[in-house]
Amino acid sequence: MTSELVDEASKVITEPPVLINLVSRRVKQLNLGRAPLVQTDHRMGTADIALTEIIQEKISPEFPEGSE
């Protein structure tokens, strides 16, 4: 996981616990065979893919209505 991607994703999702949970959930999905939603290359790990998806706003946390 690259620190540059973490910094950029932190600008999109400003609450660290939310960011950590979203990355963790997405990494699990990718490891189970889900297709990436962004262009990837052989150097990217699943955490890098998840962070890139957040940066490009392909995924976001789900909040129940009225809880934000």
NORWO-V407952 format. One record per residue. RES is the residue in three letters. OMEGA is omega in radians with two decimals (none if undefined). Layout:
BEGIN
res:RES omega:OMEGA
res:RES omega:OMEGA
END
This chain:
BEGIN
res:MET omega:-3.11
res:THR omega:-3.10
res:SER omega:3.10
res:GLU omega:3.12
res:LEU omega:3.11
res:VAL omega:3.13
res:ASP omega:-3.14
res:GLU omega:3.13
res:ALA omega:3.12
res:SER omega:3.07
res:LYS omega:3.14
res:VAL omega:3.11
res:ILE omega:-2.96
res:THR omega:3.13
res:GLU omega:-3.08
res:PRO omega:3.14
res:PRO omega:3.13
res:VAL omega:3.12
res:LEU omega:-3.14
res:ILE omega:-3.13
res:ASN omega:-3.13
res:LEU omega:3.11
res:VAL omega:-3.13
res:SER omega:-3.14
res:ARG omega:-3.11
res:ARG omega:3.09
res:VAL omega:3.10
res:LYS omega:3.13
res:GLN omega:3.14
res:LEU omega:3.12
res:ASN omega:3.10
res:LEU omega:3.05
res:GLY omega:3.09
res:ARG omega:-3.13
res:ALA omega:3.07
res:PRO omega:3.13
res:LEU omega:-3.14
res:VAL omega:3.06
res:GLN omega:-3.12
res:THR omega:2.98
res:ASP omega:-3.02
res:HIS omega:-3.12
res:ARG omega:-3.07
res:MET omega:3.01
res:GLY omega:-3.11
res:THR omega:3.11
res:ALA omega:3.09
res:ASP omega:3.11
res:ILE omega:-3.14
res:ALA omega:3.12
res:LEU omega:3.11
res:THR omega:3.09
res:GLU omega:3.10
res:ILE omega:-3.13
res:ILE omega:-3.13
res:GLN omega:3.10
res:GLU omega:3.05
res:LYS omega:3.06
res:ILE omega:3.11
res:SER omega:3.11
res:PRO omega:3.10
res:GLU omega:3.09
res:PHE omega:3.04
res:PRO omega:-3.11
res:GLU omega:3.10
res:GLY omega:-3.10
res:SER omega:-3.11
res:GLU omega:none
END
